[in-house]
């Protein structure tokens, strides 16, 4: 009797620090004697499990913990129904369960992923790629000690991020800049410092929830400010704001809609209109752009990307956005605006809670240096933007030819890539490798192939759509093409061998 095939497990809500698993062992029920269960020490000696631990660099302590959890699940699944398993059968079953658990744990570790989805700024895949050049420059500075808060000229303590802030003002035209660890922190710090115990007016059409449950109304209330909603979901005018201004009002807040989009009978008050209203009533005008770029303005307009210089020129007092969206760099919250207000944020006790670490600042500084020098193509994200559809098509055709030579039939099809990262309607023409169900024999095999690609080394994230598996080449870095071919070959072999995969 062979051990039943296991479907893997799912992370659940743990009651302690241990991971919770839901494997087929826990749900099936098996008849066995408790004394026949293998010990942890005997499982550690199993070659299959030792090989997985070594290959995936899983520490022995974690292996023991996983084995204990598997044995506990087996005890809980014990049943008196059915034929009783003998000791070898039981050991084989437990080893299979532990192997599945270890493989799954290995896949939760940070690892390289080839993004073949066609989404340039992919939140689930680290948003924007940093590329070899930026990583090399930044990594060289990060390998030892560095002058994070030390003035090398005067030999005394200094503050962090000085050059990065200077580069930000150079690129945006802002009076001053401040960097925090993410844009949510930037919004929270701004509201807490400038609007606590006072009212902030926001359009009802600009109160979205974005990924991870982040809701602007919750951020406003938690900051200590009072949210005042104006207008309707689809239409808000400057007059709607004006009607709700009182002596308790601290600011007008304009918020990006992230991946939420409205069409049809819609309207929102413009930055220019809100700027005039804020000046008239001596209020702060704040803008949470979410995603913005700092490439030269003409190029930003050509690519239809938001640039802070436009809003700052119209009178926005503080403007915030993320560093790892269409800026194309690492995670961070960037606040640009008036010197006086930036200084208030810097002096807030909360700033220390949100201040960036040396890795964030170093990578941001290197990327901004390239942008100030006009070296836009040093940022991988902008190279993706700049690729002509014909070039993407040539790359796809070359890879399709290589795949056909090893027996993997595919074709090159036109696709539409997405900018992502808060630009729901911004798309780019692209081309993808397409493997159809007619090649594999069934739609189920397409999903199995996608599963093998996800679990490979490196992982490849593809899209299954309309009876075809698509690998969009616009988001595949040129240096990843050889690895992509190898990953497809390995996944295809597993599919042909009829191996099982967790989908």
TIMIMI-536929 format. One record per residue (C-alpha): residue number from 1; residue in three letters; x, y, z. Coordinates in nm, 4 decimals. Last residue first. Layout:
TIMIMI-536929
NUM ALA X Y Z
...
***
This chain:
TIMIMI-536929
503 UNK -0.2251 2.4811 -0.7331
502 UNK -0.0209 2.2341 -0.5275
501 UNK 0.1522 2.0113 -0.7827
500 UNK 0.1392 1.6442 -0.8755
499 UNK 0.3827 1.4876 -1.1192
498 UNK 0.2504 1.3531 -1.4471
497 UNK 0.5996 1.3012 -1.5932
496 UNK 0.4905 1.5244 -1.8824
495 UNK 0.4039 1.8026 -1.6371
494 UNK 0.7337 1.7624 -1.4540
493 UNK 0.9217 1.7848 -1.7845
492 UNK 0.7234 2.0987 -1.8806
491 UNK 0.8141 2.2662 -1.5517
490 UNK 1.1848 2.1976 -1.6065
489 UNK 1.1752 2.3222 -1.9674
488 UNK 0.9827 2.6340 -1.8662
487 UNK 1.2312 2.7091 -1.5875
486 UNK 1.5281 2.6680 -1.8246
485 UNK 1.3713 2.9051 -2.0783
484 UNK 1.2975 3.1619 -1.8073
483 UNK 1.6514 3.1313 -1.6701
482 UNK 1.7940 3.2146 -2.0134
481 UNK 1.5544 3.5107 -2.0491
480 UNK 1.6280 3.6622 -1.7063
479 UNK 1.9049 3.8952 -1.8283
478 UNK 1.6528 4.0628 -2.0590
477 UNK 1.4203 4.1451 -1.7650
476 UNK 1.0750 3.9917 -1.8012
475 UNK 0.8101 4.2608 -1.7532
474 UNK 0.7630 4.3370 -2.1232
473 UNK 0.7929 3.9675 -2.2099
472 UNK 0.4410 3.8690 -2.1075
471 UNK 0.4251 3.4949 -2.0348
470 UNK 0.0711 3.3762 -2.1087
469 UNK -0.0826 3.0349 -2.0385
468 UNK -0.3813 2.9836 -2.2647
467 UNK -0.7434 2.8749 -2.2323
466 UNK -0.8799 3.2290 -2.2045
465 UNK -0.6344 3.3399 -1.9340
464 UNK -0.3668 3.1678 -1.7291
463 UNK -0.1075 3.4256 -1.6251
462 UNK 0.2595 3.3589 -1.5458
461 UNK 0.4712 3.3972 -1.2325
460 UNK 0.8050 3.2222 -1.2710
459 UNK 0.9859 3.1035 -0.9587
458 UNK 1.3613 3.0745 -1.0006
457 UNK 1.3940 2.7955 -0.9212
456 UNK 1.0548 2.6328 -0.9621
455 UNK 0.7409 2.6437 -0.7483
454 UNK 0.5630 2.9128 -0.9493
453 UNK 0.6524 2.7434 -1.2786
452 UNK 0.5182 2.4084 -1.1554
451 UNK 0.1910 2.5768 -1.0590
450 UNK 0.1570 2.7483 -1.3974
449 UNK 0.2076 2.4081 -1.5627
448 UNK -0.0649 2.2630 -1.3389
447 UNK -0.2966 2.5490 -1.4339
446 UNK -0.2367 2.4865 -1.8032
445 UNK -0.2791 2.1131 -1.7442
444 UNK -0.6305 2.1729 -1.6127
443 UNK -0.7196 2.3474 -1.9373
442 UNK -0.6618 2.0242 -2.1245
441 UNK -0.4570 1.8635 -2.4023
440 UNK -0.1269 2.0439 -2.3482
439 UNK -0.0861 2.2000 -2.6912
438 UNK -0.4590 2.2500 -2.7505
437 UNK -0.4714 2.4094 -2.4052
436 UNK -0.2591 2.6943 -2.5359
435 UNK 0.0949 2.8044 -2.4562
434 UNK 0.1296 3.1738 -2.5366
433 UNK 0.4549 3.3705 -2.5237
432 UNK 0.3666 3.7334 -2.4784
431 UNK 0.3720 4.0642 -2.6627
430 UNK 0.3100 4.4194 -2.5420
429 UNK 0.1065 4.7348 -2.5883
428 UNK 0.1142 4.9495 -2.2727
427 UNK -0.1638 5.0195 -2.0228
426 UNK -0.2617 5.2936 -1.7799
425 UNK -0.6218 5.2511 -1.6647
424 UNK -0.5584 5.1150 -1.3158
423 UNK -0.2563 5.3363 -1.2388
422 UNK -0.2086 5.2893 -0.8636
421 UNK 0.0892 5.0541 -0.8735
420 UNK -0.0082 4.8821 -1.1982
419 UNK 0.1498 4.9837 -1.5310
418 UNK -0.0462 4.7160 -1.7170
417 UNK 0.0681 4.5170 -2.0196
416 UNK -0.1724 4.4556 -2.3076
415 UNK -0.1101 4.1467 -2.5139
414 UNK -0.0260 4.0554 -2.8735
413 UNK 0.0548 3.6892 -2.9259
412 UNK 0.3726 3.4889 -2.9857
411 UNK 0.3224 3.1151 -3.0231
410 UNK 0.4099 2.8071 -2.8224
409 UNK 0.5082 2.4453 -2.8759
408 UNK 0.7599 2.3096 -2.6254
407 UNK 0.9685 2.0410 -2.7971
406 UNK 1.3216 2.1576 -2.7221
405 UNK 1.3604 2.3448 -3.0518
404 UNK 1.0116 2.4897 -3.0026
403 UNK 1.1320 2.6581 -2.6859
402 UNK 1.4261 2.8259 -2.8591
401 UNK 1.2005 2.9544 -3.1364
400 UNK 0.9509 3.0919 -2.8859
399 UNK 1.2359 3.2663 -2.7036
398 UNK 1.3479 3.4478 -3.0180
397 UNK 0.9891 3.5369 -3.1085
396 UNK 0.9277 3.6858 -2.7636
395 UNK 1.2405 3.9015 -2.7816
394 UNK 1.1409 4.0247 -3.1274
393 UNK 0.7890 4.1078 -3.0027
392 UNK 0.9236 4.3060 -2.7085
391 UNK 1.1398 4.5004 -2.9545
390 UNK 0.8424 4.5704 -3.1814
389 UNK 0.6365 4.6882 -2.8836
388 UNK 0.9020 4.9552 -2.8171
387 UNK 1.0620 4.9280 -2.4752
386 UNK 1.0636 5.2676 -2.2979
385 UNK 0.8297 5.1703 -2.0154
384 UNK 1.0311 4.8579 -1.9374
383 UNK 1.3513 5.0630 -1.9389
382 UNK 1.1720 5.2984 -1.7017
381 UNK 1.1121 5.0188 -1.4528
380 UNK 1.4754 4.9063 -1.4726
379 UNK 1.6071 5.2458 -1.3461
378 UNK 1.9451 5.3259 -1.5069
377 UNK 1.7464 5.4163 -1.8204
376 UNK 1.6526 5.7507 -1.6654
375 UNK 2.0128 5.8686 -1.6523
374 UNK 1.9354 6.2416 -1.6459
373 UNK 2.2064 6.3139 -1.3882
372 UNK 1.9363 6.4018 -1.1346
371 UNK 1.7707 6.0673 -1.2142
370 UNK 2.0922 5.8711 -1.1575
369 UNK 2.1444 6.0409 -0.8216
368 UNK 1.7836 5.9642 -0.7296
367 UNK 1.8517 5.5922 -0.7744
366 UNK 2.1636 5.5970 -0.5591
365 UNK 1.9954 5.8004 -0.2834
364 UNK 1.6922 5.5709 -0.2731
363 UNK 1.9131 5.2638 -0.2414
362 UNK 2.1138 5.4200 0.0420
361 UNK 1.8122 5.5617 0.2235
360 UNK 1.6178 5.2364 0.2197
359 UNK 1.9167 5.0310 0.3307
358 UNK 2.0169 5.2783 0.6037
357 UNK 1.6784 5.2715 0.7753
356 UNK 1.3904 5.5110 0.7188
355 UNK 1.2150 5.7165 0.9883
354 UNK 0.8633 5.6114 1.0844
353 UNK 0.8838 5.5762 1.4619
352 UNK 1.1409 5.8548 1.4839
351 UNK 0.8966 6.0798 1.2986
350 UNK 0.6317 6.0175 1.5637
349 UNK 0.8032 6.2480 1.8120
348 UNK 0.7368 6.5314 1.5628
347 UNK 1.0390 6.7508 1.4893
346 UNK 1.0748 6.6249 1.1311
345 UNK 0.7050 6.6798 1.0638
344 UNK 0.7246 7.0387 1.1862
343 UNK 1.0345 7.0951 0.9730
342 UNK 0.8488 6.9701 0.6660
341 UNK 0.5764 7.2246 0.7381
340 UNK 0.8138 7.5216 0.7490
339 UNK 1.0087 7.4083 0.4428
338 UNK 0.7009 7.3790 0.2222
337 UNK 0.6551 7.0695 0.0147
336 UNK 0.7646 6.7146 -0.0526
335 UNK 0.6986 6.3986 0.1479
334 UNK 0.8397 6.0671 0.0259
333 UNK 0.7325 5.7388 0.1834
332 UNK 0.9715 5.4534 0.1228
331 UNK 0.9997 5.1197 -0.0516
330 UNK 1.2815 5.0978 -0.3070
329 UNK 1.3102 5.2530 -0.6519
328 UNK 1.0944 5.2736 -0.9643
327 UNK 0.9408 5.6155 -0.8990
326 UNK 0.6389 5.4419 -1.0494
325 UNK 0.5861 5.2389 -0.7323
324 UNK 0.8752 5.1777 -0.4952
323 UNK 0.9297 5.5278 -0.3557
322 UNK 0.5686 5.5871 -0.2582
321 UNK 0.3969 5.9284 -0.2621
320 UNK 0.3393 6.2429 -0.0572
319 UNK 0.2700 6.6096 -0.1367
318 UNK 0.2639 6.8866 0.1228
317 UNK 0.1575 7.2488 0.0649
316 UNK -0.0084 7.2040 -0.2754
315 UNK 0.0019 7.5451 -0.4467
314 UNK -0.0362 7.4878 -0.8222
313 UNK 0.3404 7.4587 -0.8738
312 UNK 0.3497 7.1850 -0.6111
311 UNK 0.0815 6.9937 -0.8012
310 UNK 0.2688 6.9913 -1.1334
309 UNK 0.6124 6.9409 -0.9741
308 UNK 0.4870 6.6257 -0.8018
307 UNK 0.4841 6.4271 -1.1311
306 UNK 0.2023 6.1847 -1.2202
305 UNK 0.2743 5.9529 -1.5128
304 UNK 0.1156 5.9815 -1.8574
303 UNK 0.4235 5.8442 -2.0399
302 UNK 0.4531 6.1632 -2.2438
301 UNK 0.3743 6.3743 -1.9363
300 UNK 0.6492 6.2042 -1.7371
299 UNK 0.8859 6.2442 -2.0342
298 UNK 0.8188 6.6185 -2.0541
297 UNK 0.8530 6.6501 -1.6748
296 UNK 1.1941 6.4892 -1.6456
295 UNK 1.1799 6.1689 -1.4326
294 UNK 1.0634 6.2183 -1.0757
293 UNK 0.7649 5.9839 -1.0773
292 UNK 0.4489 5.9578 -0.8703
291 UNK 0.2407 5.6893 -0.7003
290 UNK 0.0286 5.7344 -0.3887
289 UNK -0.0576 6.0936 -0.4757
288 UNK -0.1561 6.1900 -0.1210
287 UNK -0.2134 6.5630 -0.1556
286 UNK -0.2385 6.8162 0.1251
285 UNK -0.3697 7.1723 0.1066
284 UNK -0.3289 7.3439 0.4432
283 UNK -0.5857 7.6089 0.5275
282 UNK -0.5744 7.9891 0.5316
281 UNK -0.9368 8.0235 0.4150
280 UNK -0.8701 8.1960 0.0810
279 UNK -0.5418 8.0104 0.0353
278 UNK -0.7157 7.6742 0.0799
277 UNK -0.9918 7.7668 -0.1679
276 UNK -0.7424 7.8776 -0.4337
275 UNK -0.5455 7.5551 -0.3871
274 UNK -0.8641 7.3478 -0.4020
273 UNK -0.9528 7.4933 -0.7412
272 UNK -0.6000 7.4438 -0.8779
271 UNK -0.5860 7.0857 -0.7466
270 UNK -0.9064 7.0108 -0.9345
269 UNK -1.2420 6.9289 -0.7757
268 UNK -1.3616 6.5847 -0.8797
267 UNK -1.6097 6.4840 -1.1503
266 UNK -1.8002 6.1735 -1.2619
265 UNK -2.0923 6.0898 -1.4917
264 UNK -1.9154 5.8108 -1.6805
263 UNK -1.6063 5.6425 -1.5427
262 UNK -1.4741 5.5692 -1.1959
261 UNK -1.1503 5.3896 -1.1130
260 UNK -1.0182 5.2162 -0.8034
259 UNK -0.6652 5.0814 -0.8342
258 UNK -0.5226 5.3761 -0.6364
257 UNK -0.7859 5.6504 -0.6053
256 UNK -0.5323 5.9206 -0.5196
255 UNK -0.6256 6.1435 -0.2274
254 UNK -0.6801 6.5205 -0.2053
253 UNK -0.6907 6.6544 0.1481
252 UNK -0.8185 6.9976 0.2497
251 UNK -0.6767 7.1012 0.5819
250 UNK -0.7243 7.2285 0.9355
249 UNK -1.0986 7.2872 0.9630
248 UNK -1.2262 7.3713 1.3122
247 UNK -1.3100 7.7339 1.2225
246 UNK -1.5435 7.5912 0.9605
245 UNK -1.5171 7.4729 0.5997
244 UNK -1.8047 7.2429 0.4980
243 UNK -1.9659 7.4617 0.2299
242 UNK -1.6311 7.5374 0.0668
241 UNK -1.5550 7.1688 0.0079
240 UNK -1.8837 7.1106 -0.1757
239 UNK -1.8217 7.4340 -0.3706
238 UNK -1.4948 7.2888 -0.4991
237 UNK -1.7020 7.0142 -0.6609
236 UNK -1.7517 6.6450 -0.5868
235 UNK -1.9128 6.3905 -0.8177
234 UNK -1.9083 6.0083 -0.8235
233 UNK -1.9251 5.9042 -0.4584
232 UNK -2.0976 6.2232 -0.3559
231 UNK -1.9744 6.5561 -0.2262
230 UNK -1.8050 6.6032 0.1082
229 UNK -1.6706 6.3794 0.3853
228 UNK -1.5313 6.5387 0.7014
227 UNK -1.2771 6.3177 0.8773
226 UNK -1.1645 6.4271 1.2211
225 UNK -0.7918 6.4169 1.2916
224 UNK -0.6339 6.2063 1.5660
223 UNK -0.4101 6.0066 1.3319
222 UNK -0.6323 5.7035 1.3905
221 UNK -0.9276 5.8875 1.2370
220 UNK -0.7388 5.9873 0.9235
219 UNK -0.5782 5.6454 0.8774
218 UNK -0.9147 5.4712 0.9188
217 UNK -1.0812 5.6984 0.6618
216 UNK -0.7882 5.6357 0.4188
215 UNK -0.8319 5.2608 0.4270
214 UNK -0.5417 5.0139 0.3982
213 UNK -0.6916 4.6624 0.3991
212 UNK -0.3834 4.4960 0.2516
211 UNK -0.4342 4.6473 -0.0910
210 UNK -0.6228 4.9754 -0.1264
209 UNK -0.9478 5.0941 0.0281
208 UNK -1.0801 5.4058 -0.1351
207 UNK -1.1829 5.7416 0.0110
206 UNK -1.1422 5.9777 -0.2836
205 UNK -1.4965 5.9790 -0.4223
204 UNK -1.6309 6.0845 -0.0849
203 UNK -1.4182 6.3974 -0.1219
202 UNK -1.1991 6.4800 0.1777
201 UNK -1.2103 6.7598 0.4372
200 UNK -0.9802 6.7299 0.7377
199 UNK -1.1088 6.8547 1.0710
198 UNK -0.9129 6.9302 1.3865
197 UNK -0.8012 6.7328 1.6911
196 UNK -0.4774 6.6432 1.5090
195 UNK -0.4420 6.8195 1.1743
194 UNK -0.0782 6.9214 1.1264
193 UNK 0.1292 6.6603 1.3086
192 UNK -0.1130 6.3674 1.3069
191 UNK -0.2209 6.4304 0.9472
190 UNK 0.1336 6.4581 0.8130
189 UNK 0.2640 6.1613 1.0127
188 UNK -0.0272 5.9431 0.8964
187 UNK 0.0139 6.0350 0.5299
186 UNK 0.3902 5.9733 0.5331
185 UNK 0.3462 5.6526 0.7341
184 UNK 0.1078 5.5197 0.4684
183 UNK 0.3658 5.6275 0.2102
182 UNK 0.6394 5.4063 0.3504
181 UNK 0.9521 5.4181 0.5705
180 UNK 0.9858 5.7949 0.5954
179 UNK 1.1682 6.0462 0.3752
178 UNK 1.1385 6.4236 0.4127
177 UNK 1.1696 6.6956 0.1513
176 UNK 1.2044 7.0729 0.1314
175 UNK 1.1298 7.3754 -0.0860
174 UNK 0.9934 7.1551 -0.3657
173 UNK 1.1240 7.1887 -0.7229
172 UNK 1.0713 6.8178 -0.7803
171 UNK 1.4077 6.6837 -0.8988
170 UNK 1.6308 6.9189 -0.7022
169 UNK 1.4069 6.8914 -0.3942
168 UNK 1.4384 6.5127 -0.4052
167 UNK 1.8153 6.5284 -0.4555
166 UNK 1.8532 6.7462 -0.1469
165 UNK 1.6383 6.5061 0.0550
164 UNK 1.8520 6.2118 -0.0533
163 UNK 2.1679 6.4044 0.0334
162 UNK 2.0515 6.4773 0.3889
161 UNK 1.9053 6.1334 0.4649
160 UNK 2.0198 6.0920 0.8235
159 UNK 2.0953 6.3642 1.0734
158 UNK 2.4428 6.4584 1.1970
157 UNK 2.6628 6.3545 1.4858
156 UNK 3.0145 6.4961 1.4928
155 UNK 3.3410 6.4927 1.3018
154 UNK 3.2923 6.8252 1.1266
153 UNK 3.3410 6.7135 0.7668
152 UNK 3.2451 6.3459 0.8090
151 UNK 2.9137 6.4410 0.9711
150 UNK 2.7708 6.1179 1.1131
149 UNK 2.4140 5.9911 1.1093
148 UNK 2.4246 5.7213 0.8398
147 UNK 2.7983 5.7553 0.7797
146 UNK 2.8562 5.3909 0.6902
145 UNK 2.9632 5.0680 0.8578
144 UNK 3.0066 4.7604 0.6412
143 UNK 2.8389 4.5952 0.3395
142 UNK 2.5914 4.8757 0.2785
141 UNK 2.7937 5.1033 0.0509
140 UNK 2.8876 4.8262 -0.1930
139 UNK 2.5298 4.7004 -0.1800
138 UNK 2.3943 5.0333 -0.3010
137 UNK 2.6107 5.0507 -0.6119
136 UNK 2.5695 4.6808 -0.6945
135 UNK 2.1964 4.6873 -0.6257
134 UNK 2.1508 4.9957 -0.8399
133 UNK 2.3426 4.8411 -1.1315
132 UNK 2.1909 4.4921 -1.1069
131 UNK 1.8246 4.5885 -1.1190
130 UNK 1.5975 4.7455 -0.8581
129 UNK 1.2734 4.5795 -0.9684
128 UNK 0.9511 4.7719 -0.8928
127 UNK 0.6582 4.6365 -0.6873
126 UNK 0.8022 4.3617 -0.4661
125 UNK 0.6170 4.0770 -0.6380
124 UNK 0.2778 4.1100 -0.4677
123 UNK 0.2642 4.4850 -0.5402
122 UNK 0.3405 4.4440 -0.9096
121 UNK 0.4560 4.7687 -1.0718
120 UNK 0.5107 4.6532 -1.4316
119 UNK 0.2153 4.4157 -1.4633
118 UNK 0.2815 4.2043 -1.7752
117 UNK 0.2460 3.8836 -1.5742
116 UNK 0.5868 3.7370 -1.6615
115 UNK 0.7526 3.8503 -1.3381
114 UNK 1.0509 3.6241 -1.2810
113 UNK 1.0839 3.5666 -0.9070
112 UNK 1.3993 3.5535 -0.6964
111 UNK 1.3519 3.4286 -0.3395
110 UNK 1.2277 3.5535 -0.0034
109 UNK 1.1363 3.2433 0.1956
108 UNK 0.7736 3.1271 0.1816
107 UNK 0.8584 2.8647 -0.0826
106 UNK 1.0932 2.6855 0.1591
105 UNK 0.8060 2.6498 0.4050
104 UNK 0.6010 2.4728 0.1389
103 UNK 0.8824 2.2303 0.0593
102 UNK 0.9237 2.1589 0.4309
101 UNK 0.5509 2.0911 0.4739
100 UNK 0.5370 1.8630 0.1703
99 UNK 0.8396 1.6686 0.2960
98 UNK 0.6817 1.6388 0.6422
97 UNK 0.3647 1.4916 0.4911
96 UNK 0.5547 1.2455 0.2718
95 UNK 0.7684 1.1391 0.5694
94 UNK 0.4529 1.0857 0.7770
93 UNK 0.2947 0.8640 0.5102
92 UNK 0.6115 0.6611 0.4580
91 UNK 0.6427 0.6080 0.8337
90 UNK 0.2828 0.4881 0.8530
89 UNK 0.3320 0.2417 0.5687
88 UNK 0.6519 0.1097 0.7267
87 UNK 0.4790 0.0746 1.0694
86 UNK 0.1671 -0.1080 0.9518
85 UNK -0.1446 0.0812 0.8615
84 UNK -0.4745 -0.0545 0.9981
83 UNK -0.7486 -0.1152 0.7447
82 UNK -1.0426 0.1212 0.7762
81 UNK -1.2018 0.2908 1.0756
80 UNK -1.0309 0.3229 1.4132
79 UNK -0.9208 0.6777 1.3412
78 UNK -0.6107 0.8824 1.4104
77 UNK -0.6218 1.2329 1.2600
76 UNK -0.5187 1.4052 1.5837
75 UNK -0.2160 1.1773 1.6153
74 UNK -0.1182 1.2562 1.2557
73 UNK -0.1516 1.6296 1.3155
72 UNK 0.0745 1.6021 1.6212
71 UNK 0.3279 1.4057 1.4173
70 UNK 0.3256 1.6738 1.1469
69 UNK 0.3636 1.9493 1.4072
68 UNK 0.6585 1.7694 1.5657
67 UNK 0.8191 1.7276 1.2245
66 UNK 0.7775 2.0970 1.1461
65 UNK 0.9371 2.1946 1.4782
64 UNK 1.2267 1.9560 1.4198
63 UNK 1.2859 2.1021 1.0728
62 UNK 1.2781 2.4534 1.2203
61 UNK 1.5484 2.3621 1.4717
60 UNK 1.7543 2.1957 1.1973
59 UNK 1.7635 2.5169 0.9945
58 UNK 1.6123 2.5075 0.6419
57 UNK 1.8819 2.5812 0.3824
56 UNK 1.6528 2.4799 0.0919
55 UNK 1.8835 2.2162 -0.0530
54 UNK 2.0029 2.1009 0.2886
53 UNK 1.6559 2.0731 0.4388
52 UNK 1.5224 1.8992 0.1271
51 UNK 1.8087 1.6499 0.1273
50 UNK 1.7626 1.5783 0.4988
49 UNK 1.3941 1.5076 0.4401
48 UNK 1.4594 1.2583 0.1614
47 UNK 1.7521 1.1048 0.3506
46 UNK 1.5487 1.0275 0.6633
45 UNK 1.7754 1.0766 0.9667
44 UNK 1.5786 1.3736 1.0944
43 UNK 1.2669 1.1576 1.0747
42 UNK 1.4302 0.8999 1.3036
41 UNK 1.5147 1.1720 1.5571
40 UNK 1.1598 1.3075 1.5445
39 UNK 1.0256 0.9630 1.6279
38 UNK 0.8265 0.7516 1.3845
37 UNK 0.4663 0.6618 1.4763
36 UNK 0.4285 0.2884 1.5377
35 UNK 0.3575 0.3310 1.9117
34 UNK 0.0430 0.5255 1.8206
33 UNK -0.1031 0.2211 1.6495
32 UNK -0.2676 0.2963 1.3164
31 UNK -0.6031 0.3674 1.1480
30 UNK -0.5922 0.6831 0.9401
29 UNK -0.8078 0.9960 0.9224
28 UNK -0.8400 1.2084 0.6086
27 UNK -0.8574 1.5691 0.7360
26 UNK -0.5322 1.6089 0.9300
25 UNK -0.3341 1.3973 0.6861
24 UNK -0.4796 1.5929 0.3923
23 UNK -0.2893 1.8905 0.5219
22 UNK -0.4180 2.1990 0.7014
21 UNK -0.1145 2.3515 0.8644
20 UNK -0.0755 2.6057 1.1438
19 UNK 0.2614 2.7753 1.1807
18 UNK 0.3895 2.7943 1.5350
17 UNK 0.4095 3.1245 1.7232
16 UNK 0.0903 3.0412 1.9111
15 UNK -0.2807 3.0056 1.8353
14 UNK -0.2042 3.0225 1.4667
13 UNK -0.4613 3.1475 1.2156
12 UNK -0.4094 2.9259 0.9135
11 UNK -0.1389 2.8740 0.6558
10 UNK -0.2513 2.6184 0.4019
9 UNK -0.1227 2.2684 0.3541
8 UNK -0.0034 2.0264 0.0893
7 UNK -0.2374 1.8129 -0.1201
6 UNK -0.0932 1.4805 -0.0109
5 UNK -0.1041 1.1674 -0.2198
4 UNK -0.1878 0.8642 -0.0064
3 UNK 0.1115 0.6501 0.1018
2 UNK 0.1482 0.3337 -0.1009
1 UNK 0.0000 0.0000 0.0000
***
